[in-house]
Amino acid sequence: MSSLHCGVDFGTTNSTIGLVQPDGAPVLIPVEGDEVTLPSALFFSFEDQSTHFGRSAVHEYMDGAEGRFMRALKSILGTSLMDETTQIGRERTSFQGLIGRFLGHLRDRLTAHTGQMPEHVVLGRPVFFVDGDAGADRAAQDQLEAAARAVGFSHIEFQFEPVAAALHFERTLEGEALALVVDIGGGTSDFSVLRLSPERRTSTDRRDDILSTAGVHVGGTDFDRQLNIAKVMPQMGRGTETRDGKRQLPLWYFHDMATWHKINQLYRPQVVRDIRGLQREAAEPEKLERFKHLLVHRSGHRLAGQVEKAKIALTDTPETDITLDEPGLSLAIPTTRAEFEAASADLSEKIGAALDEALVAAGVTAEAIETVILTGGGAQVRQVRALVDTRFAHARIAQSDRFGAVGLGLAVDAARRFG
């Protein structure tokens, strides 16, 4: 039996596994029931010590089960948090171990589907895990590789996520095209300018066809964060002054509560004590009472989920409410698309700058791009799509599989490397 090879897209919000069939066509395998995408989330039950992944993890948490919920672990790679441990029930666990546990679950799904233990894998990676720090970026890749090796992958290669998306799309082309891949994921935005054609896709070495890659550590969860900070956290105490009017309360509590991968770090007794102390000083202590509720009832991720839901709704409607309704806390915060776009304008600017950087590095103008390949959930954000439509009004805009294109392309790459 030949060794099994695959492509694994470990994403900030969703993960997939791709395989190439005997006829050469890439497919995503089921990873949760019949679903081919797995939300990148874990839930550790304190009731029966079980571990839940994906939709099951989200369900357990949203259902109010006692335990620890974690999401967006990819965002921690290359940061100082990777050197720390976190409390899971009675044990302290490294973030490296948590990422390994999630990758191990993906490996188990693959083994169950194929009847073989996987040996070779091409892992997707953003163009930059960490902006402006080559050492931290290299450390992030090394950490991800170590986690994959620890769960049984013996031969590990990496491919840029936007390049993988292009390899999948190239299978549909009938002629040559100069293409730009716009991959807006949960945690990063990546861009690649490539030459694509039916003839080129048979080559195993595509380095000369990749004219440029660029990226920035901005993704869908950052848009969530900015909306949360602008509209929700003021209701929790952000911007509140002390009674004497001499200063505002510290901001970091509220910013961390709006950041997916930092929320769990707030669920500590010391933070609850800090907030109680700030209530005694605050001019509006009732707002901090709401924040304390999030801490005591571990509701931060539920709130973040509602903010994400509102962000998605604003794609199709000019206004919506950010709601959270549970015993002890009821919120309904009116939010408009204009407010969301104002709150996240700096993110759109960073994405636009990185996109322009990819063109400059490739030595081409926007007018030279014939096809723009959109992928990633963040590409659905209206102001992001507007950036593309404005710059490339002349080009063919191809909407690729927003959650599956990278995994499918990684499978194509794996077949070329290991087949």
Sine and cosine of phi, psi and omega as CSV:
sin_phi,cos_phi,sin_psi,cos_psi,sin_omega,cos_omega
0.00,0.00,0.79,-0.62,-0.02,-1.00
-0.94,0.35,0.41,-0.91,0.00,-1.00
-0.92,0.38,0.55,-0.83,-0.05,-1.00
-1.00,0.05,0.74,-0.67,0.08,-1.00
-0.78,-0.63,0.46,-0.89,-0.13,-0.99
-0.41,-0.91,0.17,-0.99,0.16,-0.99
-0.91,-0.42,0.73,-0.69,0.00,-1.00
-0.85,-0.53,0.87,-0.50,0.10,-1.00
-0.98,-0.19,0.99,-0.11,0.08,-1.00
-1.00,0.06,0.98,-0.19,-0.12,-0.99
-0.99,-0.16,0.23,-0.97,0.05,-1.00
-0.91,0.40,-0.65,0.76,-0.03,-1.00
-0.94,-0.35,-0.56,0.83,-0.01,-1.00
-0.64,-0.77,0.49,-0.87,0.01,-1.00
-0.78,-0.63,0.48,-0.87,0.00,-1.00
-0.62,-0.78,0.31,-0.95,0.12,-0.99
-0.80,-0.60,0.78,-0.62,0.00,-1.00
-0.92,-0.40,0.61,-0.79,0.10,-0.99
-0.76,-0.65,0.46,-0.89,0.11,-0.99
-0.98,-0.19,0.79,-0.62,-0.01,-1.00
-0.97,0.24,0.24,-0.97,0.01,-1.00
-0.82,0.58,-0.50,0.86,0.00,-1.00
-0.99,0.14,0.04,1.00,0.04,-1.00
1.00,-0.05,-0.10,0.99,-0.02,-1.00
-0.99,0.10,0.73,-0.68,0.05,-1.00
-0.99,0.16,0.57,-0.82,0.07,-1.00
-0.68,-0.74,0.42,-0.91,0.16,-0.99
-1.00,-0.09,0.69,-0.72,0.00,-1.00
-1.00,0.00,0.44,-0.90,0.08,-1.00
-0.89,0.45,0.72,-0.69,-0.02,-1.00
-0.84,-0.54,-0.17,0.99,0.08,-1.00
-0.44,-0.90,0.99,-0.17,-0.15,-0.99
0.89,0.45,-0.79,-0.61,0.05,-1.00
-1.00,-0.04,-0.02,1.00,-0.06,-1.00
-0.98,0.21,0.64,-0.76,0.00,-1.00
-0.99,-0.15,-0.01,1.00,0.13,-0.99
-0.89,-0.45,0.58,-0.82,0.02,-1.00
-0.83,-0.56,0.92,-0.38,0.10,-1.00
-0.79,0.62,0.72,-0.69,-0.07,-1.00
-0.99,0.17,0.95,0.32,-0.08,-1.00
-0.65,-0.76,0.53,-0.85,0.07,-1.00
-0.77,-0.64,0.53,-0.85,0.12,-0.99
-0.71,-0.70,0.82,-0.58,0.02,-1.00
-0.97,-0.24,0.93,-0.38,-0.05,-1.00
-0.97,0.23,0.78,-0.62,0.08,-1.00
-1.00,0.09,-0.18,0.98,-0.04,-1.00
-0.99,0.15,-0.71,0.71,-0.01,-1.00
-0.79,-0.61,0.20,0.98,0.04,-1.00
0.89,0.45,0.34,0.94,0.03,-1.00
-1.00,0.09,0.33,-0.94,0.05,-1.00
-0.89,-0.45,0.76,-0.65,0.00,-1.00
-0.91,-0.42,0.53,-0.85,-0.04,-1.00
-0.81,-0.59,0.48,-0.88,0.15,-0.99
0.90,0.43,-0.72,-0.70,-0.03,-1.00
-0.89,0.46,-0.56,0.83,0.05,-1.00
-0.88,0.48,-0.65,0.76,0.03,-1.00
-0.90,0.44,-0.71,0.70,0.01,-1.00
-0.88,0.47,-0.68,0.73,-0.02,-1.00
-0.88,0.47,-0.73,0.69,-0.02,-1.00
-0.86,0.51,-0.70,0.72,-0.02,-1.00
-0.92,0.40,-0.74,0.67,-0.04,-1.00
-0.92,0.39,-0.42,0.91,0.00,-1.00
-0.99,0.16,-0.09,1.00,0.07,-1.00
1.00,0.03,0.27,0.96,0.02,-1.00
-0.91,0.42,0.52,-0.85,0.04,-1.00
-0.96,0.28,0.84,-0.55,0.01,-1.00
0.19,-0.98,-0.22,-0.98,-0.06,-1.00
-0.86,-0.51,0.82,-0.57,-0.02,-1.00
-0.95,-0.30,0.68,-0.73,0.01,-1.00
-0.67,-0.74,0.65,-0.76,0.00,-1.00
-0.55,-0.83,0.34,-0.94,0.06,-1.00
0.89,0.46,0.60,0.80,0.00,-1.00
-0.89,0.45,-0.46,0.89,0.00,-1.00
-0.85,0.52,-0.51,0.86,-0.03,-1.00
-0.91,0.41,-0.29,0.96,-0.04,-1.00
-0.99,0.11,-0.38,0.92,-0.03,-1.00
-0.83,0.56,0.76,-0.65,0.02,-1.00
0.99,0.11,-0.05,1.00,0.01,-1.00
-0.98,-0.18,0.15,-0.99,-0.01,-1.00
-0.91,0.41,-0.35,0.93,0.02,-1.00
-0.89,0.46,-0.42,0.91,0.00,-1.00
-0.91,0.41,-0.31,0.95,0.03,-1.00
-1.00,0.01,-0.04,1.00,-0.08,-1.00
-0.95,-0.31,0.17,-0.99,0.12,-0.99
-0.88,-0.47,0.29,-0.96,0.02,-1.00
-0.73,-0.68,0.49,-0.87,-0.06,-1.00
-0.99,0.17,0.84,-0.55,0.09,-1.00
-0.84,-0.54,0.99,-0.16,-0.08,-1.00
0.91,0.42,-0.85,-0.53,-0.01,-1.00
-1.00,-0.06,-0.03,1.00,-0.07,-1.00
-0.91,-0.42,0.44,-0.90,0.16,-0.99
-0.97,-0.22,0.74,-0.67,-0.10,-0.99
-0.80,-0.60,0.62,-0.78,0.05,-1.00
-0.97,0.23,0.46,-0.89,0.07,-1.00
-0.92,0.39,-0.50,0.87,0.10,-0.99
-0.86,0.51,-0.68,0.73,0.02,-1.00
-0.92,0.40,-0.59,0.81,0.01,-1.00
-0.92,0.39,-0.68,0.74,0.05,-1.00
-0.89,0.45,-0.65,0.76,0.06,-1.00
-0.88,0.48,-0.62,0.79,0.00,-1.00
-0.90,0.44,-0.63,0.78,0.02,-1.00
-0.93,0.36,-0.69,0.72,0.04,-1.00
-0.89,0.45,-0.58,0.81,0.05,-1.00
-0.89,0.45,-0.58,0.81,0.05,-1.00
-0.91,0.41,-0.66,0.75,0.06,-1.00
-0.88,0.47,-0.69,0.73,0.04,-1.00
-0.86,0.51,-0.66,0.75,0.01,-1.00
-0.90,0.44,-0.62,0.78,0.03,-1.00
-0.90,0.44,-0.64,0.77,0.01,-1.00
-0.91,0.41,-0.69,0.72,0.02,-1.00
-0.89,0.46,-0.67,0.74,0.01,-1.00
-0.90,0.43,-0.57,0.82,-0.05,-1.00
-0.97,0.24,-0.61,0.80,-0.13,-0.99
-0.97,-0.25,-0.32,0.95,-0.09,-1.00
0.98,0.21,0.16,0.99,0.01,-1.00
-0.81,-0.59,0.52,-0.86,0.15,-0.99
-0.98,0.18,0.80,-0.60,0.01,-1.00
-0.94,0.34,0.64,-0.77,0.05,-1.00
-0.90,-0.43,-0.65,0.76,-0.10,-1.00
-0.93,-0.37,0.69,-0.72,-0.01,-1.00
-0.56,-0.83,0.62,-0.78,0.24,-0.97
-0.97,-0.26,0.88,-0.47,0.02,-1.00
-0.99,-0.10,0.69,-0.73,0.12,-0.99
-0.97,0.25,0.50,-0.87,0.10,-0.99
-0.56,-0.83,0.53,-0.85,0.09,-1.00
-0.93,0.36,0.30,-0.95,0.07,-1.00
-0.86,0.52,-0.67,0.74,0.10,-1.00
-0.74,-0.67,0.89,-0.46,0.20,-0.98
-0.92,0.39,-0.64,0.77,-0.06,-1.00
-0.75,-0.66,0.77,-0.63,-0.01,-1.00
-0.97,0.26,0.70,-0.72,0.19,-0.98
0.92,0.38,0.31,0.95,-0.01,-1.00
-0.57,-0.82,1.00,-0.04,-0.08,-1.00
-0.89,0.46,-0.58,0.82,0.01,-1.00
-0.91,0.42,-0.70,0.71,0.02,-1.00
-0.93,0.38,-0.57,0.82,0.02,-1.00
-0.91,0.42,-0.68,0.73,0.03,-1.00
-0.91,0.42,-0.63,0.77,0.02,-1.00
-0.88,0.47,-0.62,0.79,0.01,-1.00
-0.88,0.47,-0.70,0.71,0.02,-1.00
-0.91,0.42,-0.66,0.75,0.01,-1.00
-0.88,0.47,-0.63,0.77,0.01,-1.00
-0.91,0.42,-0.67,0.74,0.02,-1.00
-0.92,0.39,-0.64,0.77,0.04,-1.00
-0.90,0.45,-0.68,0.73,0.00,-1.00
-0.89,0.45,-0.63,0.77,0.02,-1.00
-0.91,0.42,-0.65,0.76,0.02,-1.00
-0.93,0.37,-0.64,0.77,-0.01,-1.00
-0.92,0.40,-0.59,0.81,-0.04,-1.00
-0.91,0.42,-0.39,0.92,-0.02,-1.00
-0.98,-0.22,0.20,0.98,0.18,-0.98
0.90,-0.43,-0.07,1.00,0.08,-1.00
-0.98,0.20,0.86,-0.51,-0.11,-0.99
-1.00,-0.07,-0.48,0.88,0.00,-1.00
-0.82,-0.58,0.92,-0.40,-0.15,-0.99
-0.85,-0.53,0.80,-0.60,0.12,-0.99
-0.84,-0.54,0.30,-0.95,0.01,-1.00
-0.83,-0.55,0.51,-0.86,0.12,-0.99
-0.65,-0.76,0.63,-0.78,0.07,-1.00
-0.88,0.47,0.67,-0.74,-0.06,-1.00
-0.87,0.49,-0.68,0.73,0.02,-1.00
-0.92,0.39,-0.52,0.85,0.07,-1.00
-0.91,0.42,-0.67,0.75,0.04,-1.00
-0.87,0.50,-0.68,0.73,0.02,-1.00
-0.87,0.49,-0.60,0.80,0.01,-1.00
-0.93,0.36,-0.62,0.78,0.01,-1.00
-0.88,0.47,-0.60,0.80,0.06,-1.00
-0.93,0.37,-0.72,0.69,-0.03,-1.00
-0.90,0.43,-0.58,0.82,-0.08,-1.00
-0.85,0.53,-0.44,0.90,-0.02,-1.00
-0.89,0.45,-0.33,0.94,-0.05,-1.00
-1.00,-0.08,-0.12,0.99,-0.11,-0.99
-0.98,0.19,0.57,-0.82,0.09,-1.00
-0.95,-0.32,-0.18,0.98,0.02,-1.00
-0.55,-0.84,0.04,-1.00,-0.03,-1.00
-0.97,0.24,0.54,-0.84,0.01,-1.00
-0.49,-0.87,0.60,-0.80,0.18,-0.98
-1.00,-0.04,0.90,-0.44,-0.17,-0.99
-0.87,-0.49,0.49,-0.87,0.14,-0.99
-0.88,-0.47,0.82,-0.57,0.08,-1.00
-1.00,-0.10,0.80,-0.60,0.08,-1.00
-0.91,-0.41,0.96,-0.27,-0.07,-1.00
-0.91,-0.42,0.98,-0.21,0.00,-1.00
-0.97,-0.26,0.99,-0.16,-0.03,-1.00
-1.00,-0.04,-0.28,-0.96,-0.01,-1.00
-0.95,0.32,-0.52,0.85,-0.08,-1.00
-0.84,-0.54,-0.30,0.95,-0.05,-1.00
-0.64,-0.76,0.37,-0.93,0.14,-0.99
-0.87,-0.49,0.82,-0.57,-0.10,-1.00
-0.79,-0.62,0.57,-0.82,-0.06,-1.00
-0.68,-0.73,0.66,-0.75,0.07,-1.00
-0.66,-0.76,0.67,-0.74,0.14,-0.99
-0.96,-0.28,0.83,-0.56,-0.10,-1.00
-0.66,-0.75,0.46,-0.89,0.21,-0.98
-1.00,-0.05,0.80,-0.60,-0.03,-1.00
-0.83,-0.56,0.54,-0.84,0.08,-1.00
-0.17,-0.99,0.32,-0.95,0.05,-1.00
-0.87,0.49,-0.57,0.82,-0.02,-1.00
-0.95,0.31,-0.64,0.77,-0.06,-1.00
-0.93,0.36,-0.46,0.89,-0.11,-0.99
-0.94,0.35,-0.19,0.98,0.05,-1.00
-1.00,0.08,-0.17,0.99,-0.04,-1.00
-0.99,0.16,0.63,-0.78,0.04,-1.00
-1.00,0.06,-0.32,0.95,0.00,-1.00
-0.91,-0.42,0.96,-0.29,-0.06,-1.00
-0.96,-0.30,0.26,0.97,-0.10,-1.00
-0.86,0.52,-0.62,0.78,-0.02,-1.00
-0.95,0.32,-0.30,0.95,0.00,-1.00
-1.00,0.04,-0.24,0.97,0.03,-1.00
-1.00,-0.01,0.97,-0.23,-0.08,-1.00
-0.98,0.19,-0.51,0.86,0.05,-1.00
-0.22,-0.97,0.39,-0.92,0.18,-0.98
-0.69,-0.72,0.60,-0.80,0.06,-1.00
-0.49,-0.87,0.38,-0.93,0.00,-1.00
-0.23,-0.97,0.20,-0.98,0.03,-1.00
-0.54,-0.84,0.55,-0.84,-0.06,-1.00
-0.99,0.17,0.90,0.43,0.05,-1.00
-0.69,-0.72,0.79,-0.61,0.01,-1.00
-0.53,-0.85,-0.23,-0.97,-0.08,-1.00
-0.85,0.52,-0.61,0.79,-0.01,-1.00
-0.93,0.37,-0.41,0.91,0.06,-1.00
-0.95,0.32,-0.58,0.81,0.09,-1.00
-0.91,0.42,-0.63,0.77,0.10,-1.00
-0.85,0.53,-0.73,0.68,-0.07,-1.00
-0.87,0.50,-0.72,0.70,-0.04,-1.00
-0.91,0.41,-0.62,0.79,0.05,-1.00
-0.92,0.40,-0.66,0.75,0.02,-1.00
-0.88,0.48,-0.74,0.67,-0.02,-1.00
-0.89,0.46,-0.68,0.74,-0.09,-1.00
-0.96,0.29,-0.62,0.78,-0.16,-0.99
-0.95,-0.33,-0.55,0.84,-0.11,-0.99
-0.99,-0.15,-0.73,0.68,-0.10,-1.00
-0.88,0.48,-0.49,0.87,0.13,-0.99
-0.87,0.50,-0.47,0.88,0.07,-1.00
-0.97,0.23,-0.21,0.98,-0.01,-1.00
-0.97,-0.24,-0.07,1.00,0.04,-1.00
0.83,-0.56,-0.17,0.98,0.03,-1.00
-0.89,0.45,0.75,-0.66,-0.02,-1.00
1.00,0.06,-0.07,1.00,0.02,-1.00
-0.94,0.33,0.65,-0.76,0.03,-1.00
-1.00,-0.09,0.29,-0.96,0.14,-0.99
-0.96,0.28,0.28,-0.96,-0.06,-1.00
-0.86,0.52,-0.55,0.84,-0.02,-1.00
-0.99,0.14,-0.06,1.00,0.07,-1.00
0.96,0.29,0.21,0.98,-0.09,-1.00
-1.00,0.04,-0.34,0.94,-0.02,-1.00
-0.36,-0.93,0.27,-0.96,0.12,-0.99
-1.00,-0.07,0.35,-0.94,0.06,-1.00
-0.93,0.36,0.43,-0.90,0.02,-1.00
-0.83,0.56,0.63,-0.78,-0.08,-1.00
-1.00,0.06,-0.41,0.91,-0.21,-0.98
-0.89,0.45,-0.53,0.85,0.02,-1.00
-0.85,0.53,-0.69,0.72,-0.09,-1.00
-0.97,0.26,-0.61,0.80,0.02,-1.00
-0.92,0.39,-0.64,0.77,0.04,-1.00
-0.92,0.38,-0.58,0.81,0.03,-1.00
-0.91,0.41,-0.37,0.93,0.01,-1.00
-1.00,-0.07,0.01,1.00,-0.09,-1.00
-0.93,-0.37,0.92,-0.40,-0.16,-0.99
-0.72,0.69,-0.79,0.61,-0.15,-0.99
-0.99,0.14,-0.02,1.00,0.03,-1.00
-0.95,-0.30,-0.18,0.98,-0.09,-1.00
-0.85,0.53,-0.71,0.71,-0.03,-1.00
-0.86,0.51,-0.48,0.88,-0.02,-1.00
-0.93,0.37,-0.27,0.96,0.00,-1.00
-1.00,0.09,-0.27,0.96,-0.07,-1.00
-0.99,0.15,0.86,0.51,0.00,-1.00
-0.82,-0.58,0.56,-0.83,0.00,-1.00
-0.82,0.57,-0.58,0.81,-0.03,-1.00
-0.89,0.45,-0.62,0.79,0.00,-1.00
-0.93,0.38,-0.63,0.78,0.06,-1.00
-0.87,0.49,-0.68,0.74,0.03,-1.00
-0.90,0.43,-0.63,0.77,0.03,-1.00
-0.87,0.50,-0.70,0.71,-0.05,-1.00
-0.92,0.38,-0.63,0.78,0.07,-1.00
-0.87,0.49,-0.64,0.77,0.05,-1.00
-0.90,0.43,-0.66,0.75,0.02,-1.00
-0.92,0.39,-0.50,0.86,0.05,-1.00
-0.87,0.50,-0.59,0.81,-0.01,-1.00
-0.93,0.36,-0.40,0.92,-0.01,-1.00
-1.00,-0.10,-0.38,0.93,-0.23,-0.97
-0.97,0.25,0.57,-0.82,0.08,-1.00
-0.96,0.29,-0.41,0.91,0.02,-1.00
-0.79,-0.61,0.96,0.29,-0.09,-1.00
-0.90,0.43,-0.38,0.92,-0.02,-1.00
-0.91,0.42,-0.48,0.88,0.05,-1.00
-0.93,0.37,-0.66,0.75,0.02,-1.00
-0.93,0.36,-0.40,0.92,0.10,-1.00
-0.89,0.46,-0.61,0.80,0.06,-1.00
-0.91,0.41,-0.67,0.74,0.01,-1.00
-0.89,0.45,-0.66,0.75,0.02,-1.00
-0.88,0.47,-0.59,0.81,0.05,-1.00
-0.86,0.52,-0.70,0.72,0.01,-1.00
-0.85,0.52,-0.61,0.79,-0.01,-1.00
-0.95,0.32,-0.79,0.61,-0.10,-0.99
-0.90,0.43,-0.62,0.79,-0.06,-1.00
-0.99,-0.17,0.14,0.99,0.02,-1.00
0.76,0.65,0.77,0.63,-0.08,-1.00
-0.99,-0.17,0.08,1.00,-0.09,-1.00
-0.86,0.50,-0.67,0.74,0.01,-1.00
-0.94,0.33,-0.55,0.84,0.07,-1.00
-0.89,0.46,-0.68,0.73,0.03,-1.00
-0.90,0.43,-0.70,0.71,0.02,-1.00
-0.87,0.49,-0.60,0.80,0.06,-1.00
-0.89,0.45,-0.60,0.80,0.03,-1.00
-0.95,0.33,-0.56,0.83,0.08,-1.00
-0.91,0.42,-0.69,0.72,0.04,-1.00
-0.87,0.49,-0.66,0.75,0.02,-1.00
-0.87,0.48,-0.66,0.75,0.02,-1.00
-0.92,0.39,-0.65,0.76,0.04,-1.00
-0.84,0.54,-0.72,0.70,-0.01,-1.00
-0.90,0.44,-0.66,0.75,0.00,-1.00
-0.88,0.47,-0.56,0.83,-0.04,-1.00
-0.95,0.33,-0.13,0.99,0.14,-0.99
-0.91,0.40,-0.59,0.81,-0.11,-0.99
-0.93,-0.37,-0.22,0.97,-0.04,-1.00
-0.74,-0.67,0.58,-0.82,-0.06,-1.00
-0.96,0.26,-0.24,0.97,0.02,-1.00
-0.41,-0.91,0.46,-0.89,0.01,-1.00
-0.39,-0.92,0.00,-1.00,0.07,-1.00
-0.91,-0.42,0.63,-0.78,0.21,-0.98
-1.00,-0.03,0.90,-0.43,-0.13,-0.99
-0.86,-0.51,0.54,-0.84,0.18,-0.98
-0.51,-0.86,0.85,-0.52,-0.06,-1.00
-0.75,-0.67,0.96,-0.28,0.05,-1.00
-0.53,-0.85,0.32,-0.95,-0.03,-1.00
-0.80,0.60,0.84,-0.54,0.03,-1.00
0.99,-0.10,-0.20,0.98,0.00,-1.00
-0.44,-0.90,0.84,-0.55,0.04,-1.00
-0.73,-0.68,0.87,-0.49,-0.03,-1.00
-0.82,-0.57,0.60,-0.80,0.16,-0.99
-0.52,-0.85,1.00,-0.08,-0.14,-0.99
-0.96,-0.28,0.94,-0.33,0.01,-1.00
-0.88,0.47,0.69,-0.72,-0.06,-1.00
-0.62,-0.79,0.71,-0.70,0.01,-1.00
-0.95,-0.32,0.36,-0.93,0.05,-1.00
-0.88,0.48,-0.61,0.79,0.00,-1.00
-0.89,0.46,-0.65,0.76,0.04,-1.00
-0.91,0.42,-0.66,0.75,0.02,-1.00
-0.89,0.46,-0.71,0.70,-0.03,-1.00
-0.92,0.38,-0.56,0.83,0.07,-1.00
-0.92,0.38,-0.65,0.76,-0.02,-1.00
-0.92,0.39,-0.48,0.88,-0.09,-1.00
-0.93,-0.37,0.29,0.96,-0.05,-1.00
-0.87,0.50,-0.61,0.79,-0.02,-1.00
-0.92,0.40,-0.52,0.85,0.04,-1.00
-0.92,0.38,-0.69,0.73,0.03,-1.00
-0.88,0.48,-0.62,0.79,0.02,-1.00
-0.90,0.44,-0.67,0.75,0.02,-1.00
-0.91,0.42,-0.65,0.76,0.04,-1.00
-0.90,0.44,-0.70,0.72,0.03,-1.00
-0.88,0.47,-0.64,0.77,0.01,-1.00
-0.91,0.41,-0.66,0.75,0.02,-1.00
-0.92,0.39,-0.60,0.80,0.05,-1.00
-0.89,0.46,-0.72,0.70,0.02,-1.00
-0.90,0.44,-0.59,0.81,0.03,-1.00
-0.88,0.48,-0.63,0.78,0.02,-1.00
-0.89,0.45,-0.64,0.77,0.02,-1.00
-0.92,0.40,-0.71,0.70,-0.01,-1.00
-0.88,0.47,-0.70,0.72,-0.01,-1.00
-0.89,0.45,-0.52,0.85,0.02,-1.00
-0.99,0.16,-0.24,0.97,-0.03,-1.00
0.95,0.30,0.53,0.85,0.00,-1.00
-0.78,-0.62,0.35,-0.94,0.09,-1.00
-1.00,-0.09,0.25,-0.97,0.05,-1.00
-0.87,0.49,-0.56,0.83,-0.04,-1.00
-0.92,0.39,-0.38,0.93,-0.02,-1.00
-0.98,0.20,-0.30,0.95,-0.02,-1.00
-0.96,0.27,0.83,-0.56,-0.04,-1.00
-1.00,-0.06,-0.54,0.84,-0.04,-1.00
-0.69,-0.72,0.72,-0.70,0.12,-0.99
-0.92,-0.39,0.84,-0.55,-0.01,-1.00
-0.98,-0.22,0.91,-0.41,0.00,-1.00
-0.99,-0.12,0.74,-0.68,0.11,-0.99
-0.51,-0.86,0.25,-0.97,-0.04,-1.00
1.00,-0.04,0.60,-0.80,-0.04,-1.00
-0.88,0.48,-0.55,0.83,-0.03,-1.00
-0.92,0.39,-0.31,0.95,0.02,-1.00
-0.93,0.37,-0.19,0.98,0.02,-1.00
-0.99,0.13,-0.26,0.97,0.01,-1.00
-0.89,0.46,0.76,-0.65,-0.18,-0.98
-0.85,0.53,-0.68,0.73,-0.06,-1.00
-0.95,0.32,-0.44,0.90,0.09,-1.00
-0.94,0.34,-0.73,0.69,0.03,-1.00
-0.88,0.47,-0.56,0.83,0.02,-1.00
-0.90,0.43,-0.59,0.81,0.06,-1.00
-0.85,0.53,-0.70,0.71,-0.03,-1.00
-0.93,0.36,-0.75,0.66,-0.06,-1.00
-0.88,0.47,-0.60,0.80,-0.02,-1.00
-0.94,0.34,-0.71,0.70,-0.05,-1.00
-0.96,0.27,-0.51,0.86,-0.15,-0.99
-0.81,-0.59,0.74,0.67,-0.04,-1.00
-0.89,0.46,-0.43,0.90,-0.04,-1.00
-1.00,0.10,-0.29,0.96,-0.18,-0.98
-1.00,0.00,0.34,-0.94,0.17,-0.99
-0.97,0.26,0.81,-0.58,0.04,-1.00
-0.98,-0.18,0.92,-0.39,-0.04,-1.00
-0.97,-0.26,0.90,-0.44,0.04,-1.00
-1.00,0.06,0.97,-0.24,0.00,-1.00
-0.99,0.16,0.13,-0.99,0.08,-1.00
-0.85,0.53,0.93,-0.37,-0.19,-0.98
-0.93,0.38,-0.46,0.89,0.03,-1.00
-0.94,-0.33,-0.24,0.97,-0.11,-0.99
-0.93,-0.37,-0.24,0.97,-0.13,-0.99
-0.88,0.48,-0.65,0.76,-0.04,-1.00
-0.92,0.39,-0.73,0.68,0.02,-1.00
-0.86,0.50,-0.64,0.76,0.03,-1.00
-0.91,0.42,-0.68,0.74,0.02,-1.00
-0.92,0.39,-0.57,0.82,0.06,-1.00
-0.91,0.41,-0.57,0.82,0.07,-1.00
-0.90,0.43,-0.68,0.73,0.07,-1.00
-0.85,0.53,-0.71,0.71,0.01,-1.00
-0.89,0.45,-0.66,0.75,0.02,-1.00
-0.88,0.47,-0.65,0.76,0.01,-1.00
-0.89,0.46,-0.60,0.80,0.01,-1.00
-0.95,0.33,-0.63,0.78,-0.06,-1.00
-0.97,0.23,-0.66,0.75,-0.18,-0.98
-0.94,-0.35,-0.25,0.97,-0.10,-0.99
-0.94,0.35,0.00,0.00,0.00,0.00
